[in-house]
Amino acid sequence: MINYMQIKAIHIIQKDYVNEEDFFMECEVFIGPEDEEYAYEVYDYNVISLKRLTERFNDDDVMLNRGWMIVKYYEESEIRNKINGIIRRCTAKDEEDTYRNIGSFLIRQEQEF
């Protein structure tokens, strides 16, 4: 049986915001099964504006990374919609496979016990 996942919470860890076209944010999202209130995995991701990226990007730089969202303008609902789309795309029959699949797009935090 497929256990559907949802966003439990989104936190902005670091925010460098000049205006809606010039910003960088380091974020984390808590994703877990819809029917389990306190079960979740935590993923990191960054949101950067196209303007900020191009200002900081040198001609000889190469960027290849997961966990980045590059946007022209900051719109919180669009970020949430994109993460929900990732969750839907990554849903598998097994919960651990779903978490692993999401880790292809976002950076899964290591569990410390």
C-alpha positions in Angstrom: 0.0 0.0 0.0 1.3 3.5 -0.9 1.7 5.8 2.0 1.2 9.3 0.7 3.6 12.0 1.9 3.0 15.7 2.6 4.9 18.8 3.7 4.7 19.0 7.5 6.7 22.3 7.8 9.0 24.6 5.9 11.7 26.7 7.8 13.9 29.4 6.4 17.3 28.9 8.2 19.1 31.8 6.5 17.6 34.7 4.6 19.6 37.3 2.6 16.8 39.3 1.0 17.3 42.7 -0.8 14.1 42.6 -2.8 11.8 40.2 -4.6 14.3 40.0 -7.5 17.6 39.7 -5.4 17.8 37.1 -2.6 19.2 33.9 -1.3 17.6 31.6 1.2 18.7 28.4 2.9 15.7 26.3 3.9 14.6 23.0 5.2 11.4 21.1 4.7 9.9 18.4 6.8 8.1 15.7 4.7 6.2 12.8 6.1 3.2 10.4 5.8 -0.2 12.1 5.7 -1.6 9.8 8.3 1.3 10.0 10.8 1.5 13.4 12.7 5.1 13.2 14.1 6.8 11.0 11.4 8.9 12.9 8.9 12.3 13.3 7.2 14.1 16.6 6.9 15.5 17.9 3.6 17.6 21.0 2.9 17.4 23.2 -0.2 18.4 26.6 -1.3 16.3 29.2 -3.1 18.2 31.8 -5.1 17.0 34.5 -7.4 18.2 34.5 -11.0 19.6 38.0 -10.5 21.7 37.0 -7.4 22.9 33.9 -9.2 24.0 35.7 -12.3 25.8 38.5 -10.2 27.7 35.8 -8.3 28.4 33.5 -11.2 31.8 33.8 -12.9 32.4 33.0 -16.6 34.4 30.0 -15.7 32.1 28.6 -13.0 30.2 25.4 -13.3 27.2 24.6 -11.1 26.0 21.0 -10.8 24.0 20.4 -7.6 20.7 19.1 -6.2 18.8 21.0 -3.6 18.7 24.3 -5.5 15.7 26.2 -6.8 16.5 29.1 -9.1 13.6 31.6 -9.5 13.1 35.0 -11.0 10.9 36.2 -8.2 10.2 34.9 -4.7 6.7 33.5 -4.3 6.3 31.2 -1.2 3.3 29.4 -2.7 5.2 28.5 -5.8 8.1 27.0 -3.8 5.5 25.0 -1.8 3.9 23.9 -5.1 7.2 22.8 -6.5 8.0 20.7 -3.4 4.6 19.1 -3.5 5.2 18.2 -7.2 8.5 16.6 -6.2 6.7 14.6 -3.5 4.1 13.4 -6.0 6.7 12.5 -8.6 8.8 10.6 -6.1 6.0 8.5 -4.4 6.8 4.8 -4.3 5.1 1.8 -2.7 7.7 1.7 0.1 8.1 4.7 2.4 11.9 4.5 2.4 12.0 4.4 -1.4 9.9 7.6 -1.5 12.3 9.3 0.9 15.2 8.1 -1.2 13.6 9.4 -4.4 12.9 12.8 -2.9 16.6 12.9 -2.1 17.3 13.0 -5.8 15.9 16.6 -5.8 16.4 17.8 -2.2 19.3 17.1 0.3 18.2 14.6 2.9 19.6 15.4 6.4 21.4 12.6 8.2 19.6 11.2 11.2 21.5 11.5 14.5 20.4 9.3 17.3 
